[in-house]
Amino acid sequence: KTVQLRAMPAAAVVVAAPVPGLVADGPPLGNPIVQRPAPLVRAASLWFRQAPRTPASGQFLRGRSRHVTRNAGAAGDGSSGDSEDEEANPFQTFVGFMAGLIGSVFSWMGSLDGSREESTSTARIVQQLGQSPIDTQINKPVYSLGAFPKCTDASNLRSRARHFTIVTTAALPWKTGPAINALLRALSLAKRGNPVVLLMPFVTREEQQKLFPDGEVFENHMDQEQYIRKWCVERANISSAGLPLELRWYTAKYVEEVRSIFPSGDCSEELGDGPRDVLILEEPEHLCWYHEGQRWPKIFSHVIGVVHTNYQSYLGGIGYEGLMGTPAIRDNIVFTFTSLVCSAYCDVTIKLSKTGATLPNEVSCNINGVREEFLEIGRRCAQKRSQAGKAKAAEEGLKGQVYYLGKGVLAKWENMLTILQESGPALADVAFDGYGSGPDWEAIANRAEQLRTMYGTQLKLFGSQDHSDEVFFDYPIFMNPSTSEMLCTVTAEALAMGKRVILPKHSSNTWFLENFPDRCHSYQPGDFVSVESAVRSALAGGWPSPLTEEASRQLSWEGAVERLFDAAEVRVLSGSFSRPSEVAGARLAYELHHGLQTDTPLVSKLLKEMTLKSRPSSRTPWEDYMIEWQKTGTSKKIVEQVDVQVRQVQQDAVQRQERILEWVNGQQTSKPPPP
């Protein structure tokens, strides 16, 4: 992530919208975690810098993520800098791509030996709000080619003539983000006049019984489509009958072990005969991990991937065993292949927040909104309180005080239960109400009873309710201690209903904390004094003032669509390419991924069995392979080398411990080595 690899031809593509900005030759904005590159990658980088070069017209290289990789020497001071780029050499291109891939894995694994460090310096080259990039060390523009270029025609989505195709991995009545948000995004685009095709998965009746609530099952996709159109009228207050919106379906399979839906075949064959203009892949990783069909950028003018899931948190709760049970290995496998498919199939990858791993061509932006009914609830409740009088409204509001709404699994409730446990009697006078249902609801209820017995904690539990239900109207405060989501829609709904919210300081909550500071009360995770302070501050604040028109628009889907248009923009600084998916690295990523699926089916099968937790026999192909590999001379040499390294590490640790003990006992006056 932090190394320039000079093997690629000049891509000259900058994935940069005015929101949130462009960073070149430096870390992303927002003081992120900086990971030192592994020695292997530094060596590869050095080798490529010394390789013969052929002058080219392009002056910018495409970075792995949303960066321009360029030597600042080519600034406006007239110095030539490093403006020469290599010819596309197939061997160097392949090695460069693999080195970058390995670098991502090694830098990610660097966290195991403490090599993660907070960035203390600002990015050297910064561009914000459409201004020319500035080299902050010399305080001069990076180039003198005039105004910052406009976005490409293909990435300018504001025209109502643009045709949108949205492919998602879930459909109602499964109430999950990719189902609801993809549908509401399609409705919002269709409302503004854009033709939209929404392609959704259809699973078997048996799988529907596992997924859908209240025993809802559908014999065919036409019945399910009727359910969805009825939901649009009743819950979204939008009739899809007169809109340019077409619902289509592809055959899919629900994998219960990982609680996800995957296409059964090539879903691009189910697109129909409509235009191939703008494609939005909701959860591109799920749609493309095992994709064997056409390359999406080949058939669409502009491809956007929207990442909904924080896989570092999500995969940890699945319960993998064996090789995938090791977090470092599991996270690296998933991160590597997610990076591979996002580079191969997407022009822009939009993450709803900065939570999770960095991805190619990444833009962090909340492009989701809330249903209009939540904003209407907020307006009605504010009007009711105004008519009743401030004193009475405050009295009624404090009856309910604080509530939390979450699925009944311990992973979702652990933070809330831990906060109440560690706070002890300090928050015993505050009433907390919890709503939910799920497989761990009984265990959650038992923990709540223990807290009441030990500390007098006022935590009452109730069954699951839709967040727009009247039962939530009189609560002034919503508390969401979870940090497992990419961005929590329930928090946005609470803000839309005119409530105060209590949130941990976490990247998944940054958008709320920055845009609604007057009604967001934050605390440091793990600091229970900070938690109590946030709760007391929210209670003392009473009901917040009604949302302004601008704040309401930020939460609405109209505002979300505008942010989507901003985040999807691509700008070209120089060179012949007009989109990120055209560059050599992206094409190579596709060849590698497609070849893995088609040319090496054994490896593809192995990966599916590892990631999907499927075990067709008592022993997986991976285990068979490892047993045979361990018999080879190569494996014995590697094991011997590992043993030597392990013994050396152990000896070093023992020696360091002895030196520290000697110093502690006063036998050595010199300063001990840092722990």
Secondary structure, DSSP 8 states (H G I E B T S, - for coil): -----TTS----EE---TTT-EEESS--SS--EEE---HHHHHHHHHHHHS--B--S---EE-SSSEEE--GGGSTTS---S--B----HHHHHHHHHHHHHHHHHHHHGGGGT-EEE--S--SEEE-TT---EETTTTEES--SSS---B-TTT---STT--EEEE-S--TTS-SHHHHHHHHHHHHHHHTT--EEEEEEE--HHHHHHHSGGG---SSHHHHHHHHHHHHHHTS----TTSSEEEEEEEEEEETTTTEEEESS-GGGGSTTS---EEEEESHHHHHTT--S--HHHH-SEEEEEE---HHHHGGGT---GGGGSHHHHHHHHHHHHHHHHHHH-SEEEESSS-S---TTEEE-----B-HHHHHHHHHHHHHHHHH-HHHHHHHHHHH-EEEE--SSHHHHHHHHHHHHHHGGGGTTSEEEEE--STTHHHHHHHHHHHHHHH--EEEEE----TTSGGGTT--EEE-----SSS-HHHHHHHHTT-EEEEES-GGGHHHHHH-TTTEEEE-TT-HHHHHHHHHHHHHH-S-----HHHHHHHBHHHHHHHHHHHT--EE-SSS--SGGGSHHHHHHHHHHHHHHHT-HHHHHHHHHHHTT--SSSS-HHHHHHHHHTTSHHHHHHHHHHHHHHHHHHHHHHHHHHHHHHHHTTS--S-----
